[in-house]
Amino acid sequence: MARIYPFRAWRYNPAQVSLQNVVTQPYDKISPSMQQSYYQRSPYNLVRIILGLPELFDNEENNVYTRAAQDFSTWRANDVLIQDAEPAVFAYSQTFRVPGTDVMRERRGFIALGELCDYSQGVVHRHEQTLAKPKGDRLRLLQATRAHFGQIFMLYSDPVHTAEKLLFSSASAPHAEVTDEYGVIHRVWRVSDPATLNMLLSAMQDKKLIIADGHHRYETALNYSREHAPKDGASTRSQESATSALPQPPYPEAAAMMTFVNMDSEGLTILPTHRVVFGLANFDADKFLSKAGEFFQVQSLPEQADATTLQQRLTEAGAQGAAFIAATRKGRYLLISKRAAIDAALPTLAERQRKLDVVQLHKIILERLLGISEQAILDQTHLRYYRDTSEAIQQVAGAQADVAFLMNPATLDQLREVAFAGDVMPQKSTDFFPKLLSGLAIYALD
């Protein structure tokens, strides 16, 4: 059972700051240049909390985490952040152009609290592996601030679109609107009517959830929740909240802030994440392609083909099965999977895994043919990830990498099948676009 809760959010005070100057992309999508830009926009930009800049004499008493906690406390005390008087959820719309195309889309969802469940309970399902280092970083921030500043991106299925009908039926002006650096228009409507909220929460109770983005933050929040669970299992809610007409988490740490998006609605967009391999000893493109021929049909592509043409060719090939393009300094090559050879090489993997482009790339190409260990892949020792096709190719052309592998995006059906089976894909198998802005709402545990 998926338990969803409204909450009394902390939000930026429009009388003190412009929302445009203080919200950010998720912490793990903020580049160093974006971090500097956010710092310059406003002394209240959320980057100072979710991804603060280290200082020369940082120590256990003064560091990015303690400064984040101090800023959060000060901003609340000075009414830079103000708390809603009553619980609510937030209808959330994102209007965007699909990168590399002229296609316009709108993705709709809602922001609320979601109960943190162990994967074994069969309510929340992951689809990607996680790493210890990012979870350690997010845990220290959560311990210092005792708050959630960004939303975990959750998917659910509802062919009749119950939430959308409940939350987006009125034509009222949004409570907040901001355009991000990618041209995405984010709009938020606050919904606090108890009758509407109770219908929404009831409609969500039978849903299974898949984490689209935010695996590290989810597992961090889950572990933190376990540490703070009342030993006797009793609720720690105040008397006031206990008598509320709306359900609340049994204790504050039992839930985290999430955005819920219907997999059956329009607007969901998954972009490819290309792999760029660098730093290999004595990489030889001809020898690599010769070995690859055992598992893939290798077709030479025109050298003058631009990134758009290459991606179109890859899309066409991908409609028939697993395929990707290897871009080397000697040329570009389309690799189309030989399923019998792949199945024989990966007999211990389930069929649903063996047919995935990203699994074939990692297990056959990266590990078997190029000799990059699974741990080295996790550590990104010889591997970088790029969303932009031209940028990935340029890494090779500029002699900054040995080979770039251009990928097709994973599909929702593939994601659903793997997640509900309890499997995981390799890191960065999916890139949902656009990202959810951090700072639209904040869930403080205290």
C-alpha angles and dihedrals in degrees: 000000000000109000114204124185137192114227144193099255127204109227137178113272108241089205090065107030142020111244089220090066100047111040121087145189115265113293095252092053095054112106121204090258091050089048091055091046092052091050090054095048097066142344084234098052110136092233087081087067106033098037111010123182115253118238130218098253100038115154139159092287098043120034143115091289098049090045089051090054092047093050092048091051094046095047090053093046091050095046094246082125119035129188125235113247095225137027118272145157123225126232105219126199128183120191115193149152114245105246114258093016142071092237115126120205140173123215117198131195141129137251118229141131117281125199113248110239132182112248089240090067090070095230102098119038129193126207103187137055120249133217129226098230099060090045091052090052094049091046092056090050092048092048092050099044102024090214143102113229101175132042128247107232110236129185126204136168125245116149092187093056097228097167094047091052092048098045106032102039096100122075095217121140114265119261089227136014130181137164116219131212091272093056093255114148111219118196127183130192120191113224117192105151104128095215092052092045094050091051090050094048092048092050091053097050097091096044127115114216131217121197107234097175131000105052093148093049092046094053091044091052091046093053091046089050092054091051092054100039112126108258093227093046091243123143117259095198118131120255089251094055092040090063094045118123088229124070119251133190113275088241130003097252092053091082140042133199113268141171113224119208126183113237089208095059128089121258103054107133128182117192126202120256111213123211122225118193119205142167099035117155112246097345109190116191095202093052091046093052091047092055091043089058090075091067105022140040104243117211124181115231128207111277091220094056111122126222094267093052092047092050091049091051090049092050091053093050092045091059087071097045144295114347141150139172124246112208113196133165087257096054148300122281134189113223115201118189122252096211097199092054092045093049091050092049095049105037095149095057122088116252091247088060098042093057094055117106093219094051092050090049094050100039101037106025105030101032105028104030102029097033097231108152122229089246092051089052091051090048091046088230093151100009137083129177127223133182095194115077095206092050092052092051092046090057088065097038090052092051092245092119141025101227139352123213114207113209140200114230120258114253128237090243091055091047092049094047094050096043097048090047090058093246129130132219124221118277116289095014092142133039111189113200130242108027123227113258118242116225100038088110135357129209111210115195094205 
